[in-house]
């Protein structure tokens, strides 16, 4: 995790604040929040595009199947 956190911090996407001893709180910077919002929009558009390709009558079963796969059921 440390290398990932260092890269995010180095890219000004997160900020660290000391909490106690060796612990740090992590928070998104304004730049990190902006990029997160962009990513959420892209993901929502991708999901909508994918679901548009599935007939409305099959969407419920499709989403249930995805949830089962995600949960490992």
Phi and psi in degrees as GROMACS dihedral restraints (atoms count N, CA, C in turn):
[ dihedral_restraints ]
;  ai    aj    ak    al  type     phi  dphi    fc
    3     4     5     6     1   -56.9    20    10
    4     5     6     7     1   -44.4    20    10
    6     7     8     9     1   -63.3    20    10
    7     8     9    10     1   -38.7    20    10
    9    10    11    12     1   -63.2    20    10
   10    11    12    13     1   -47.1    20    10
   12    13    14    15     1   -60.9    20    10
   13    14    15    16     1   -41.9    20    10
   15    16    17    18     1   -62.7    20    10
   16    17    18    19     1   -40.2    20    10
   18    19    20    21     1   -66.6    20    10
   19    20    21    22     1   -42.9    20    10
   21    22    23    24     1   -64.0    20    10
   22    23    24    25     1   -41.0    20    10
   24    25    26    27     1   -67.6    20    10
   25    26    27    28     1   -42.0    20    10
   27    28    29    30     1   -63.4    20    10
   28    29    30    31     1   -25.8    20    10
   30    31    32    33     1   -91.3    20    10
   31    32    33    34     1     6.7    20    10
   33    34    35    36     1    60.2    20    10
   34    35    36    37     1    34.7    20    10
   36    37    38    39     1   -97.2    20    10
   37    38    39    40     1   -28.1    20    10
   39    40    41    42     1  -133.3    20    10
   40    41    42    43     1   162.6    20    10
   42    43    44    45     1  -129.1    20    10
   43    44    45    46     1   144.3    20    10
   45    46    47    48     1  -104.8    20    10
   46    47    48    49     1   140.8    20    10
   48    49    50    51     1  -131.0    20    10
   49    50    51    52     1   126.8    20    10
   51    52    53    54     1   -59.0    20    10
   52    53    54    55     1   138.9    20    10
   54    55    56    57     1  -109.3    20    10
   55    56    57    58     1   -63.4    20    10
   57    58    59    60     1  -157.5    20    10
   58    59    60    61     1   133.3    20    10
   60    61    62    63     1    54.0    20    10
   61    62    63    64     1  -112.6    20    10
   63    64    65    66     1   -96.8    20    10
   64    65    66    67     1    -0.9    20    10
   66    67    68    69     1   -85.0    20    10
   67    68    69    70     1   144.4    20    10
   69    70    71    72     1  -131.3    20    10
   70    71    72    73     1   143.1    20    10
   72    73    74    75     1   -87.9    20    10
   73    74    75    76     1   140.3    20    10
   75    76    77    78     1  -113.3    20    10
   76    77    78    79     1   136.5    20    10
   78    79    80    81     1  -141.9    20    10
   79    80    81    82     1   152.0    20    10
   81    82    83    84     1   -72.5    20    10
   82    83    84    85     1   141.1    20    10
   84    85    86    87     1   -83.2    20    10
   85    86    87    88     1   170.2    20    10
   87    88    89    90     1   -54.8    20    10
   88    89    90    91     1   -39.6    20    10
   90    91    92    93     1   -64.0    20    10
   91    92    93    94     1   -42.0    20    10
   93    94    95    96     1   -63.0    20    10
   94    95    96    97     1   -40.4    20    10
   96    97    98    99     1   -65.3    20    10
   97    98    99   100     1   -41.4    20    10
   99   100   101   102     1   -62.7    20    10
  100   101   102   103     1   -44.2    20    10
  102   103   104   105     1   -68.0    20    10
  103   104   105   106     1   -38.4    20    10
  105   106   107   108     1   -59.7    20    10
  106   107   108   109     1   -43.0    20    10
  108   109   110   111     1   -63.6    20    10
  109   110   111   112     1   -40.3    20    10
  111   112   113   114     1   -62.4    20    10
  112   113   114   115     1   -44.2    20    10
  114   115   116   117     1   -63.7    20    10
  115   116   117   118     1   -42.6    20    10
  117   118   119   120     1   -60.6    20    10
  118   119   120   121     1   -40.5    20    10
  120   121   122   123     1   -63.5    20    10
  121   122   123   124     1   -45.0    20    10
  123   124   125   126     1   -62.0    20    10
  124   125   126   127     1   -43.5    20    10
  126   127   128   129     1   -64.2    20    10
  127   128   129   130     1   -43.6    20    10
  129   130   131   132     1   -61.9    20    10
  130   131   132   133     1   -41.5    20    10
  132   133   134   135     1   -64.1    20    10
  133   134   135   136     1   -41.5    20    10
  135   136   137   138     1   -63.4    20    10
  136   137   138   139     1   -45.2    20    10
  138   139   140   141     1   -62.0    20    10
  139   140   141   142     1   -42.0    20    10
  141   142   143   144     1   -63.2    20    10
  142   143   144   145     1   -42.0    20    10
  144   145   146   147     1   -62.0    20    10
  145   146   147   148     1   -43.0    20    10
  147   148   149   150     1   -63.7    20    10
  148   149   150   151     1   -48.3    20    10
  150   151   152   153     1   -66.2    20    10
  151   152   153   154     1   -30.1    20    10
  153   154   155   156     1   -63.4    20    10
  154   155   156   157     1   -23.7    20    10
  156   157   158   159     1   -83.2    20    10
  157   158   159   160     1    -8.8    20    10
  159   160   161   162     1  -105.5    20    10
  160   161   162   163     1   128.3    20    10
  162   163   164   165     1   -54.6    20    10
  163   164   165   166     1   142.0    20    10
  165   166   167   168     1   -53.3    20    10
  166   167   168   169     1   -36.8    20    10
  168   169   170   171     1   -68.3    20    10
  169   170   171   172     1   -18.7    20    10
  171   172   173   174     1  -105.0    20    10
  172   173   174   175     1    -6.8    20    10
  174   175   176   177     1   -61.7    20    10
  175   176   177   178     1   -42.6    20    10
  177   178   179   180     1   -59.8    20    10
  178   179   180   181     1   -47.3    20    10
  180   181   182   183     1   -65.0    20    10
  181   182   183   184     1   -39.3    20    10
  183   184   185   186     1   -60.2    20    10
  184   185   186   187     1   -49.3    20    10
  186   187   188   189     1   -65.1    20    10
  187   188   189   190     1   -37.6    20    10
  189   190   191   192     1   -61.9    20    10
  190   191   192   193     1   -41.7    20    10
  192   193   194   195     1   -63.7    20    10
  193   194   195   196     1   -42.9    20    10
  195   196   197   198     1   -61.5    20    10
  196   197   198   199     1   -42.3    20    10
  198   199   200   201     1   -61.8    20    10
  199   200   201   202     1   -40.9    20    10
  201   202   203   204     1   -63.3    20    10
  202   203   204   205     1   -42.1    20    10
  204   205   206   207     1   -63.0    20    10
  205   206   207   208     1   -45.5    20    10
  207   208   209   210     1   -59.7    20    10
  208   209   210   211     1   -42.4    20    10
  210   211   212   213     1   -82.2    20    10
  211   212   213   214     1    -9.8    20    10
  213   214   215   216     1    76.5    20    10
  214   215   216   217     1    29.8    20    10
